[in-house]
């Protein structure tokens, strides 16, 4: 498991996997460290990710909303 990050609603998650989709875009999958299901979401939903630097970023959720064990986001390299 990767680093722990916090979502703005107080949920702590860990980076489960990172897949480089293009040179500038990575797909990041996060899960609850205990394996518990994450709150359900629908297309168009976003999460706010609190980074260790103190910066908060907002990302659109992508993938299957039926996967209760993980959230997937696409992150653009800046």
C-alpha positions, 0 to 999 in steps of 0.5 A: 500500500502507498501513502495515506491521504485524507479526503476533505470529508475526513475519510483516510485512504491509502494509494492502492495503485498508480497507472501511468496512462499518458506521459502527463496523466496518471490513474490513481486508485485509493482504498480504505486502509481497513478494507471497508467500503467507501461512500457511494458516488455517482457520475459527476462526483468529486473528491477533495484530496488533502496533500501532505503539503497542506494543499487541497485539490479537487478531482473527478471520480472516474471508473465504476461507481459499483466498486465500493472498495475504491475510488479512482481519479485521473491526475494531470502532471503540472 
